Amino acid sequence: TMFGLLFGGMFLLVAGIIVYQMACGVAEWNRNNHSPVEERRASVVGKREEVHHHNHTDANGAMHMSTSTTYYATFEMDDGMRMELRIKGREYGMLAEGDFGTLTYQGTRYLGFQRK
């Protein structure tokens, strides 16, 4: 029937998107693991937060909402190259725009920042 084809097509589309996202995550993880650990002089030129709201329904039908926050910092190297990296919340709180120091990273993975 038409409903069966539509439902099957949507299921395949959603499953395909999930598999694609997982493959992209594994590929990035693998690239980072094969990238050298680099230390560069850099300054913090920006910070931002991305807040995600999630709605959940439990077995009793009660609605629950939760949030999660992803933190990012943008660093500018001595040569003018900029890089935005995802960082942990406690690191985010310790960084201030204008801080100068040594950035340590591996591919797109933030490893640390030592202020000078």
C-alpha positions in Angstrom: 0.0 0.0 0.0 1.0 3.6 -0.3 1.2 4.0 3.5 3.6 1.0 3.7 5.9 2.5 1.0 5.9 5.9 2.6 6.6 4.5 6.1 9.3 2.2 4.8 10.9 5.0 2.8 10.9 7.3 5.9 12.4 4.6 8.0 15.2 4.0 5.5 15.9 7.7 5.3 16.1 8.2 9.0 18.2 5.0 9.4 20.5 6.2 6.6 21.0 9.6 8.3 21.9 7.9 11.6 24.4 5.6 10.0 25.9 8.5 8.0 26.3 10.6 11.2 27.9 7.7 13.0 30.3 7.1 10.1 31.3 10.7 10.1 32.0 10.6 13.8 34.1 7.5 13.5 36.0 9.0 10.6 36.8 12.2 12.5 37.9 10.2 15.6 40.2 8.2 13.4 41.6 11.3 11.6 42.3 12.9 15.0 44.0 9.8 16.3 46.3 9.8 13.3 47.1 13.5 13.5 50.2 14.7 15.3 49.8 16.5 18.6 50.6 20.1 18.0 51.5 23.0 20.3 51.2 26.5 18.9 51.3 30.0 20.3 47.7 31.3 20.2 45.3 33.8 21.7 41.6 33.3 22.5 39.6 35.4 20.2 36.1 34.1 20.8 33.9 31.9 22.9 30.4 30.5 22.3 27.9 28.1 23.7 25.4 25.9 21.9 22.4 25.0 24.1 20.2 22.0 23.1 16.8 21.4 24.6 15.5 17.8 24.7 11.9 16.8 25.4 11.2 13.3 26.8 8.1 11.3 27.6 8.4 8.6 30.2 6.4 5.4 30.4 3.6 7.1 32.2 3.2 9.7 29.5 4.7 12.5 31.7 6.7 15.1 29.7 10.3 16.0 30.8 12.6 18.5 29.4 16.4 18.6 29.7 19.1 20.7 28.3 22.7 20.2 27.3 25.4 22.7 26.5 28.3 22.4 24.1 31.2 24.9 24.5 33.5 26.2 21.8 36.5 28.5 21.8 38.1 30.2 18.8 41.9 30.5 18.8 44.1 32.6 16.6 47.6 31.4 15.9 50.7 33.7 15.3 50.3 33.2 11.5 46.7 34.5 11.6 45.1 31.1 11.2 41.9 30.6 13.3 40.6 27.4 14.7 37.4 26.8 16.6 37.6 23.8 19.0 35.0 22.1 21.2 36.1 22.3 24.9 34.8 21.2 28.2 32.7 23.4 30.4 35.3 23.9 33.1 37.9 24.9 30.5 35.3 27.3 29.0 34.9 29.1 32.3 38.7 29.4 32.7 39.3 31.0 29.3 38.8 34.7 28.6 38.9 36.4 25.2 42.4 38.0 24.9 44.2 35.2 26.8 47.5 34.4 25.2 49.4 31.2 25.6 50.2 27.8 24.1 47.4 25.8 22.5 47.7 22.0 22.4 45.5 20.1 19.9 45.3 17.0 17.8 43.4 17.4 14.6 40.1 18.9 15.7 40.5 17.6 19.3 41.3 20.2 22.0 43.9 19.0 24.4 44.7 22.1 26.5 45.7 25.8 26.7 48.5 27.1 28.9 48.2 30.8 29.6 51.4 32.9 29.5 
